[in-house]
Amino acid sequence: MRRRQLLAATLAGPALAQARPSRIIIPFAAGGSTDILARLCAQILTEKLGQAVVAENVTGAGGTIGAQRVLDAPADGATLMAGTPGPITINPHLQARLPYQPLRDFAPVVFVGDSPAVVVVRRDSPIGSLGELLARARGGQLSYASAGIGSFAHLSGELFKWRGGVELAHIPYRGTAPAVTDIIGGRVDVMFENFPSVQGWISSGELRVLALGATQRSSLLPGVPTVAEAGVPGYESTSWFGLFARAGTPEPALAAINTAINEGLRQPAIIERLAGLGVEPAGGTSAQFRAYLTRRLDETGALIRAARITSE
């Protein structure tokens, strides 16, 4: 056993020696789900690679400032970015002067996890199912709230309109909390939001889930149908989270970080922690993550063009 351990350490040594992550840039404010997930990844990397990894919040411009901070650092694997749809798959289609191209300037390292969009209404809403929502929406009488123009909730709502062939009036807010306040108060009818962002209101019973935006049912919400099976074929809206490095980072460094996170995602304690955050673990290779992002980037662009969404 001792010999096998020494052999494994010898074989892993060159890759681990080149894996030098020391910080994860979080392009959003502290306290949100992205912040919590990034700090969990920092914990995993610290434990698996045997060196301290810290998380640093660099906010502004919908994640663009934090992304630029990573691109300004050396391409040595020491600086990673906590990536979400905003900086990678949404902003490139909304910001004409974005200072980077996501899949040219960043190297996707590992897909950490994702969470579904959920279609929510207030607990005493007369809308009892997604089918009823579709029927009412075809009359053009309903409104949906979002956390702002170009937000995940906005795009999820527009995708529902596009795929479902219905009309919903979009009411943008400055964040999720004020949007939910108006849904609970009966001033807006429905919201299509990332599950972790509204998980607390769902748990308290103030919001009721009609359906979820994943391609299949989730253990996070047992018994809840997908939007596709409930009446809108082809609907898929999930918010993902992953780690990125600057393009040009040596492959052994990327591989070692990928391996460390994949190992962490298999630990029961980490799986349980992610479930508590409303996130399902993903994992896989860097190449698989890049292929997934390429598809999501194309689909998001098609939706933004079809819905004529602009950042102004």
Stockholm file with secondary structure:
# STOCKHOLM 1.0

chainA/1-312         MRRRQLLAATLAGPALAQARPSRIIIPFAAGGSTDILARLCAQILTEKLGQAVVAENVTGAGGTIGAQRVLDAPADGATLMAGTPGPITINPHLQARLPYQPLRDFAPVVFVGDSPAVVVVRRDSPIGSLGELLARARGGQLSYASAGIGSFAHLSGELFKWRGGVELAHIPYRGTAPAVTDIIGGRVDVMFENFPSVQGWISSGELRVLALGATQRSSLLPGVPTVAEAGVPGYESTSWFGLFARAGTPEPALAAINTAINEGLRQPAIIERLAGLGVEPAGGTSAQFRAYLTRRLDETGALIRAARITSE
#=GR chainA/1-312 SS CHHHHHHHHHHHHHHHHHCCCCEEEESSCTTSHHHHHHHHHHHHHHHHHSSCCEEEECCCGGGHHHHHHHHTSCSSSSEEEEECHIIIIIHHHHCTTCSCCHHHHEEEEEEEEEEEEEEEEETTCSCCSHHHHHHHHTTTCCEEEESSTTSHHHHHHHHHHHHHTCCCEEEECSSHHHHHHHHHTTSSCEEEEEHHHHHHHHHHTSEEEEEECSSSCCTTSTTCCBTTTTTCTTCCCEEEEEEEEETTCCHHHHHHHHHHHHHHHTSHHHHHHHHHTTCEECCCCHHHHHHHHHHHHHHHHHHHHHHTCCCC
#=GC SS_cons         CHHHHHHHHHHHHHHHHHCCCCEEEESSCTTSHHHHHHHHHHHHHHHHHSSCCEEEECCCGGGHHHHHHHHTSCSSSSEEEEECHIIIIIHHHHCTTCSCCHHHHEEEEEEEEEEEEEEEEETTCSCCSHHHHHHHHTTTCCEEEESSTTSHHHHHHHHHHHHHTCCCEEEECSSHHHHHHHHHTTSSCEEEEEHHHHHHHHHHTSEEEEEECSSSCCTTSTTCCBTTTTTCTTCCCEEEEEEEEETTCCHHHHHHHHHHHHHHHTSHHHHHHHHHTTCEECCCCHHHHHHHHHHHHHHHHHHHHHHTCCCC
//
